[in-house]
Amino acid sequence: MVRELLLHPQFAQTDEVLAACIILSTYEMIDVAGENLGSHLRGVASLLQSRQVQGDMRGIRGAAYWTWYRHEIWAALQTGRRISLNESYWEPQPVGPLGHLEIEDVANRVLFIMGQCIDFSNGHGVGEEDLGPNELLRSRHTRAVQLELALEEWYSSRPPSMACFRTEQTKLDQPRDETAGGFPTIWFVFPQSAIAHQVYHASKIILALYQPGILHTPQGLAKCASLSVA
């Protein structure tokens, strides 16, 4: 039915059709596994691109972009393929301290960087295919440094409302909490803050794993271990 609607210009450009495509994509992300995961995401990306839908839009279009982006990075993480619409299509503009943004917007910014990190881990970037081994190594290292700096800039620019407000250390004389795995409990005001905190550390682990040559050194192994604990 959606394919039929897309053939009619009076319906194809409506927000209702875009929302319907995102809902169908959500069902696919829930039900499909293996190589076919996200098989319709490129079609949704084409709809977003033809309408010039970007992450700084409000309403249905902005929600459609960020829902698609979450689906896209999950599929890329599971299948190893590249992201259809990367930072060359759109990326959040630098705004300095993030305190004037909504909590969702602050969380989306680190999610966007995570997508870049996953894309970095899944293969060579644009123009890297023709580079020699040494140039490729330098290019990959430069990109990894750029992404790590972007993560640290986001982390240092977070508003106070995004930081944890309490940490409960596990007491040795208490039974171990199996659900927490023995790690300290960290409390946040907003659920978006907690998820953004996890996304930040997961992104750093991805970079540590795929930065050129890092796993061949004791320092690299120690870094990955410390990030896993964080």
Residue frames relative to the residue before (quaternion, step in Angstrom):
aa qw qx qy qz dx dy dz
M 1.0000 0.0000 0.0000 0.0000 0.00 0.00 0.00
V 0.6483 0.5069 -0.3211 0.4687 3.57 1.00 -0.81
R 0.6275 0.5365 -0.3385 0.4514 3.59 0.98 -0.81
E 0.6450 0.5119 -0.3218 0.4673 3.58 1.00 -0.76
L 0.6493 0.5173 -0.3192 0.4570 3.58 0.99 -0.83
L 0.6474 0.5429 -0.3215 0.4275 3.59 1.03 -0.76
L 0.6098 0.5543 -0.3496 0.4457 3.57 1.24 -0.31
H 0.6943 0.4283 -0.2641 0.5146 3.59 1.25 -0.28
P 0.4435 -0.7342 0.4435 0.2599 3.62 -0.48 1.16
Q 0.6495 0.5387 -0.3385 0.4163 3.60 0.98 -0.72
F 0.7226 0.3777 -0.2357 0.5287 3.58 1.23 -0.39
A 0.6086 0.6271 -0.3525 0.3348 3.57 1.00 -0.87
Q 0.7469 0.4133 -0.2205 0.4719 3.59 1.00 -0.77
T 0.4948 0.6807 -0.4292 0.3282 3.61 1.21 0.06
D 0.5669 -0.5917 0.4552 0.3483 3.53 -1.23 0.53
E 0.5789 0.5942 -0.3787 0.4104 3.59 1.12 -0.57
V 0.6620 0.4864 -0.3089 0.4793 3.59 0.95 -0.84
L 0.6326 0.5237 -0.3330 0.4633 3.59 0.99 -0.77
A 0.6558 0.5031 -0.3072 0.4716 3.58 0.95 -0.86
A 0.6343 0.5301 -0.3302 0.4556 3.59 1.01 -0.81
C 0.6468 0.5187 -0.3167 0.4608 3.60 0.99 -0.82
I 0.6554 0.5030 -0.3147 0.4675 3.59 0.98 -0.80
I 0.6355 0.5176 -0.3317 0.4672 3.60 1.00 -0.77
L 0.6574 0.4957 -0.3089 0.4761 3.59 0.94 -0.84
S 0.6234 0.5301 -0.3319 0.4693 3.58 1.07 -0.74
T 0.6270 0.5387 -0.3338 0.4531 3.59 1.04 -0.76
Y 0.6356 0.5100 -0.3268 0.4786 3.59 0.97 -0.81
E 0.6463 0.5234 -0.3233 0.4515 3.57 0.98 -0.81
M 0.6509 0.5165 -0.3226 0.4533 3.59 0.95 -0.81
I 0.6590 0.5030 -0.3076 0.4670 3.58 1.13 -0.64
D 0.7990 0.3877 -0.1546 0.4329 3.56 0.83 -1.04
V 0.7325 0.4369 -0.2357 0.4658 3.60 1.05 -0.68
A 0.0534 -0.7807 0.6223 0.0187 3.57 -1.09 0.74
G 0.7117 0.4557 -0.3260 0.4237 3.56 -1.31 0.24
E 0.8203 -0.2723 0.1797 0.4698 3.54 -1.26 -0.44
N 0.6642 0.5168 -0.3077 0.4439 3.60 1.13 -0.54
L 0.4165 0.7076 -0.4763 0.3145 3.59 1.25 0.00
G 0.8416 0.1295 -0.1167 0.5112 3.55 -0.79 1.03
S 0.2776 0.8055 -0.4927 0.1769 3.57 1.17 0.47
H 0.7181 0.4219 -0.2541 0.4917 3.60 1.15 -0.47
L 0.4480 0.7210 -0.4454 0.2848 3.58 1.24 -0.04
R 0.6180 0.5335 -0.3573 0.4535 3.61 1.06 -0.61
G 0.6206 0.5268 -0.3398 0.4711 3.57 1.10 -0.64
V 0.6435 0.4976 -0.3167 0.4879 3.59 1.01 -0.81
A 0.6226 0.5382 -0.3367 0.4575 3.59 1.03 -0.78
S 0.6348 0.5238 -0.3305 0.4619 3.60 1.03 -0.75
L 0.6311 0.5201 -0.3294 0.4719 3.58 1.05 -0.75
L 0.6532 0.5105 -0.3121 0.4640 3.58 0.94 -0.88
Q 0.6821 0.4977 -0.2864 0.4527 3.56 0.92 -0.95
S 0.6658 0.5080 -0.3154 0.4463 3.60 0.92 -0.84
R 0.7143 0.4044 -0.2410 0.5179 3.57 1.17 -0.57
Q 0.3570 -0.7439 0.4749 0.3061 3.58 1.34 -0.13
V 0.2317 0.7703 -0.5459 0.2344 3.56 0.96 0.95
Q 0.0199 -0.8128 0.5803 -0.0462 3.57 -0.76 1.08
G 0.6728 -0.5611 0.3302 0.3514 3.54 -1.28 0.41
D 0.6552 0.5054 -0.3317 0.4531 3.61 1.18 -0.25
M 0.4983 0.6367 -0.4394 0.3914 3.59 1.27 0.18
R 0.3729 -0.7115 0.5529 0.2211 3.55 -1.23 0.53
G 0.7281 0.4439 -0.3016 0.4265 3.53 -1.32 0.07
I 0.8279 -0.2232 0.1651 0.4874 3.53 -1.27 -0.53
R 0.6666 0.5247 -0.3241 0.4187 3.59 0.91 -0.85
G 0.6636 0.4815 -0.3121 0.4800 3.59 0.93 -0.80
A 0.6442 0.5100 -0.3177 0.4732 3.58 1.01 -0.83
A 0.6350 0.5285 -0.3308 0.4561 3.59 1.02 -0.78
Y 0.6450 0.5249 -0.3342 0.4435 3.60 0.93 -0.84
W 0.7364 0.4300 -0.2598 0.4531 3.60 0.72 -1.04
T 0.5932 0.5280 -0.3732 0.4796 3.60 1.13 -0.49
W 0.6458 0.5025 -0.3178 0.4791 3.57 0.94 -0.87
Y 0.6617 0.5183 -0.3273 0.4317 3.60 0.87 -0.89
R 0.6277 0.5172 -0.3391 0.4728 3.61 1.02 -0.73
H 0.6435 0.5051 -0.3205 0.4776 3.58 0.96 -0.83
E 0.6719 0.5343 -0.2975 0.4179 3.56 0.90 -0.98
I 0.7073 0.4392 -0.2910 0.4714 3.61 0.82 -0.88
W 0.6024 0.5333 -0.3707 0.4639 3.61 1.11 -0.52
A 0.6621 0.4890 -0.3048 0.4792 3.59 0.94 -0.86
A 0.6432 0.5157 -0.3233 0.4646 3.60 0.99 -0.79
L 0.6510 0.5127 -0.3144 0.4632 3.58 1.01 -0.79
Q 0.7113 0.4655 -0.2560 0.4602 3.58 1.01 -0.83
T 0.7949 0.3356 -0.1538 0.4815 3.59 0.95 -0.85
G 0.4522 -0.7099 0.4423 0.3097 3.61 1.19 -0.33
R 0.5213 0.6311 -0.4348 0.3753 3.61 1.18 0.23
R 0.5848 -0.5894 0.4341 0.3494 3.55 -1.30 0.36
I 0.5518 -0.6040 0.4677 0.3346 3.56 -1.27 0.47
S 0.5183 -0.6870 0.4199 0.2881 3.56 -0.87 1.02
L 0.7865 0.1269 -0.0487 0.6025 3.59 0.82 -1.00
N 0.0462 -0.8249 0.5633 -0.0093 3.57 -0.17 1.28
E 0.8022 -0.3069 0.2064 0.4687 3.56 -1.25 -0.38
S 0.5614 0.5873 -0.4058 0.4187 3.61 1.19 -0.25
Y 0.6385 0.4919 -0.3227 0.4961 3.59 1.24 -0.40
W 0.7541 -0.2286 0.1831 0.5879 3.60 0.84 -1.00
E 0.0779 0.7645 -0.6398 0.0131 3.53 -1.21 0.57
P 0.6097 -0.5666 0.3916 0.3924 3.62 -1.09 0.59
Q 0.4407 -0.6968 0.5044 0.2566 3.54 -0.99 0.86
P 0.5055 -0.6375 0.4712 0.3407 3.63 -0.99 0.71
V 0.0601 -0.8227 0.5650 -0.0141 3.56 -0.86 0.99
G 0.5542 -0.6049 0.4057 0.4030 3.61 1.22 0.17
P 0.8094 -0.1319 0.1244 0.5585 3.62 -0.95 -0.78
L 0.3725 -0.7817 0.4749 0.1570 3.55 -0.95 0.96
G 0.3676 0.7853 -0.4490 0.2159 3.58 1.28 0.12
H 0.6797 0.4943 -0.3027 0.4495 3.62 1.11 -0.53
L 0.5905 0.5744 -0.3686 0.4307 3.60 1.27 -0.09
E 0.5711 -0.5514 0.4758 0.3788 3.54 -1.30 0.37
I 0.6461 -0.5381 0.3759 0.3894 3.55 -1.19 0.61
E 0.6436 0.5273 -0.3263 0.4486 3.59 0.97 -0.84
D 0.6566 0.5127 -0.3172 0.4532 3.59 1.00 -0.79
V 0.6339 0.5160 -0.3308 0.4716 3.59 1.02 -0.77
A 0.6680 0.4929 -0.2998 0.4700 3.60 0.93 -0.89
N 0.6409 0.5353 -0.3316 0.4390 3.60 0.98 -0.78
R 0.6128 0.5693 -0.3570 0.4158 3.58 1.07 -0.66
V 0.6940 0.4268 -0.2970 0.4980 3.61 0.89 -0.78
L 0.5777 0.5574 -0.3773 0.4618 3.60 1.14 -0.49
F 0.6318 0.5271 -0.3315 0.4616 3.58 1.02 -0.77
I 0.6491 0.4992 -0.3191 0.4771 3.60 0.98 -0.80
M 0.6097 0.5431 -0.3559 0.4545 3.58 1.04 -0.70
G 0.6224 0.5348 -0.3385 0.4605 3.58 1.02 -0.77
Q 0.6429 0.5109 -0.3190 0.4731 3.58 1.02 -0.78
C 0.6459 0.5183 -0.3207 0.4597 3.59 1.02 -0.79
I 0.6452 0.5010 -0.3184 0.4809 3.58 1.00 -0.80
D 0.6340 0.5220 -0.3258 0.4684 3.56 0.99 -0.82
F 0.6284 0.5350 -0.3188 0.4661 3.58 1.04 -0.81
S 0.6955 0.4848 -0.2804 0.4502 3.58 0.96 -0.85
N 0.6963 0.5108 -0.2692 0.4263 3.59 1.19 -0.51
G 0.8178 -0.2122 0.1089 0.5238 3.60 1.14 0.19
H 0.7223 -0.4315 0.3253 0.4317 3.52 -1.38 -0.06
G 0.4707 -0.6675 0.5056 0.2780 3.52 -1.19 0.62
V 0.7254 -0.4070 0.3159 0.4564 3.53 -1.36 -0.02
G 0.8204 0.2258 -0.1894 0.4899 3.58 -0.85 1.02
E 0.5942 0.5970 -0.3667 0.3949 3.60 1.24 -0.16
E 0.5083 0.6854 -0.4151 0.3155 3.60 1.20 -0.38
D 0.7484 0.4083 -0.2131 0.4773 3.59 1.05 -0.75
L 0.4951 0.6686 -0.4302 0.3503 3.60 1.23 0.09
G 0.5019 -0.6216 0.5112 0.3168 3.52 -1.24 0.55
P 0.7320 -0.4485 0.2755 0.4326 3.59 -1.25 0.30
N 0.6971 0.4691 -0.2927 0.4565 3.62 0.83 -0.91
E 0.6698 0.4887 -0.3068 0.4674 3.58 0.93 -0.88
L 0.6296 0.5338 -0.3308 0.4574 3.56 1.06 -0.76
L 0.6383 0.5244 -0.3241 0.4611 3.56 0.98 -0.83
R 0.6628 0.4905 -0.3063 0.4757 3.60 0.94 -0.86
S 0.6526 0.5197 -0.3179 0.4505 3.58 0.94 -0.87
R 0.6684 0.4944 -0.3006 0.4674 3.59 0.94 -0.87
H 0.6457 0.5126 -0.3220 0.4655 3.55 1.00 -0.80
T 0.6423 0.5229 -0.3241 0.4572 3.60 0.95 -0.85
R 0.6640 0.5032 -0.3060 0.4607 3.58 0.94 -0.87
A 0.6367 0.5240 -0.3292 0.4601 3.59 0.99 -0.79
V 0.6460 0.5067 -0.3196 0.4731 3.58 0.98 -0.80
Q 0.6339 0.5346 -0.3296 0.4514 3.60 0.96 -0.81
L 0.6832 0.4806 -0.2885 0.4680 3.58 0.91 -0.89
E 0.6471 0.5038 -0.3322 0.4660 3.58 0.99 -0.73
L 0.6343 0.5126 -0.3306 0.4750 3.59 1.03 -0.72
A 0.6289 0.5289 -0.3348 0.4612 3.59 1.04 -0.76
L 0.6421 0.5127 -0.3230 0.4695 3.59 1.00 -0.77
E 0.6879 0.4763 -0.2906 0.4641 3.57 0.89 -0.90
E 0.6143 0.5308 -0.3501 0.4672 3.60 1.09 -0.63
W 0.6364 0.5054 -0.3325 0.4785 3.59 0.99 -0.79
Y 0.6720 0.5219 -0.3058 0.4272 3.57 0.85 -0.97
S 0.7120 0.4488 -0.2584 0.4741 3.58 0.95 -0.87
S 0.6914 0.4737 -0.2760 0.4705 3.60 1.22 -0.43
R 0.4136 0.7235 -0.4710 0.2894 3.61 1.23 -0.04
P 0.4577 -0.6424 0.5245 0.3206 3.58 -1.11 0.59
P 0.6602 -0.5178 0.3499 0.4167 3.63 -1.13 0.44
S 0.6148 0.5732 -0.3513 0.4124 3.60 1.07 -0.64
M 0.6468 0.5207 -0.3227 0.4542 3.61 1.22 -0.36
A 0.6167 0.5651 -0.3491 0.4225 3.59 1.18 -0.44
C 0.5609 -0.5776 0.4526 0.3833 3.58 -1.20 0.40
F 0.3054 -0.7730 0.5293 0.1704 3.58 -1.08 0.71
R 0.8044 0.0597 -0.0586 0.5881 3.58 1.23 -0.15
T 0.0997 -0.7624 0.6369 0.0555 3.54 -1.16 0.74
E 0.1763 -0.7866 0.5870 0.0745 3.55 -0.78 1.06
Q 0.2766 -0.7716 0.5545 0.1433 3.54 -0.54 1.20
T 0.4802 -0.6556 0.5009 0.2977 3.57 -1.09 0.73
K 0.3067 -0.7578 0.5497 0.1714 3.58 -0.80 1.04
L 0.5377 -0.6678 0.4195 0.2983 3.53 -0.96 0.93
D 0.7084 0.4650 -0.2706 0.4568 3.60 1.08 -0.66
Q 0.6101 0.5259 -0.3617 0.4694 3.59 1.29 0.12
P 0.5826 -0.5660 0.4335 0.3903 3.61 -1.15 0.56
R 0.5261 -0.6449 0.4560 0.3153 3.57 -1.03 0.78
D 0.3620 -0.7138 0.5626 0.2072 3.56 -0.96 0.93
E 0.3211 -0.7880 0.4933 0.1808 3.57 -0.28 1.26
T 0.6307 0.5456 -0.3468 0.4292 3.61 1.07 -0.65
A 0.7140 0.4217 -0.2533 0.4983 3.59 1.10 -0.59
G 0.4077 -0.7419 0.4551 0.2763 3.57 1.25 -0.17
G 0.6424 -0.5481 0.3210 0.4288 3.60 1.20 0.40
F 0.5453 0.6125 -0.4047 0.4047 3.60 1.25 -0.01
P 0.6074 -0.5503 0.4085 0.4018 3.62 -1.17 0.44
T 0.4260 -0.6762 0.5404 0.2633 3.54 -1.19 0.63
I 0.1405 -0.7930 0.5913 0.0423 3.57 -0.78 1.07
W 0.1939 -0.8035 0.5594 0.0628 3.57 -0.78 1.10
F 0.0770 -0.7738 0.6284 0.0188 3.54 -1.06 0.93
V 0.5638 -0.5977 0.4470 0.3537 3.56 -1.22 0.47
F 0.8027 0.2041 -0.0735 0.5555 3.57 0.87 -1.01
P 0.5364 -0.6181 0.4530 0.3535 3.62 -1.02 0.66
Q 0.6005 0.5646 -0.3628 0.4348 3.60 1.10 -0.67
S 0.6199 0.5494 -0.3379 0.4468 3.58 1.10 -0.70
A 0.6598 0.5050 -0.3086 0.4631 3.58 0.95 -0.88
I 0.6638 0.4953 -0.3071 0.4688 3.58 0.93 -0.89
A 0.6434 0.5202 -0.3257 0.4576 3.59 0.96 -0.85
H 0.6105 0.5467 -0.3376 0.4632 3.58 1.07 -0.76
Q 0.6752 0.4803 -0.2898 0.4789 3.60 0.93 -0.87
V 0.6395 0.5279 -0.3213 0.4573 3.58 0.99 -0.85
Y 0.6212 0.5507 -0.3332 0.4471 3.59 1.00 -0.83
H 0.7206 0.4320 -0.2593 0.4762 3.60 0.79 -0.99
A 0.6198 0.5303 -0.3523 0.4588 3.60 1.02 -0.67
S 0.6360 0.5284 -0.3238 0.4598 3.58 1.03 -0.77
K 0.6514 0.5080 -0.3184 0.4650 3.58 1.00 -0.78
I 0.6230 0.5259 -0.3413 0.4678 3.59 1.07 -0.68
I 0.6352 0.5267 -0.3320 0.4571 3.59 0.95 -0.88
L 0.6627 0.4964 -0.3084 0.4683 3.60 0.92 -0.88
A 0.6555 0.5162 -0.3189 0.4495 3.57 0.95 -0.85
L 0.6728 0.5057 -0.2973 0.4508 3.58 1.05 -0.75
Y 0.8030 0.3191 -0.1335 0.4853 3.57 0.99 -0.83
Q 0.4230 0.6659 -0.5000 0.3574 3.59 1.20 0.17
P 0.5631 -0.6522 0.3708 0.3466 3.63 -0.72 0.99
G 0.8761 0.1194 -0.1068 0.4547 3.53 -0.88 1.06
I 0.4862 0.7121 -0.4354 0.2587 3.59 1.18 -0.19
L 0.6896 0.4879 -0.3003 0.4429 3.60 1.00 -0.72
H 0.6015 0.5650 -0.3630 0.4326 3.59 1.24 -0.05
T 0.6969 0.4180 -0.2718 0.5155 3.58 1.25 0.11
P 0.5828 -0.5711 0.4327 0.3833 3.62 -1.13 0.53
Q 0.6182 0.5475 -0.3523 0.4404 3.60 1.05 -0.71
G 0.6453 0.5286 -0.3190 0.4498 3.56 1.03 -0.78
L 0.6565 0.5013 -0.3094 0.4710 3.57 0.96 -0.85
A 0.6485 0.5139 -0.3167 0.4638 3.58 1.00 -0.81
K 0.6311 0.5357 -0.3309 0.4530 3.59 1.03 -0.79
C 0.6581 0.5026 -0.3117 0.4660 3.60 0.90 -0.91
A 0.6534 0.5168 -0.3201 0.4511 3.58 0.96 -0.84
S 0.6759 0.4914 -0.3027 0.4582 3.60 0.92 -0.89
L 0.6420 0.5132 -0.3261 0.4670 3.60 1.04 -0.71
S 0.6210 0.5398 -0.3491 0.4485 3.59 1.02 -0.70
V 0.6422 0.5094 -0.3171 0.4770 3.59 1.01 -0.79
A 0.6462 0.5193 -0.3261 0.4543 3.60 0.97 -0.85
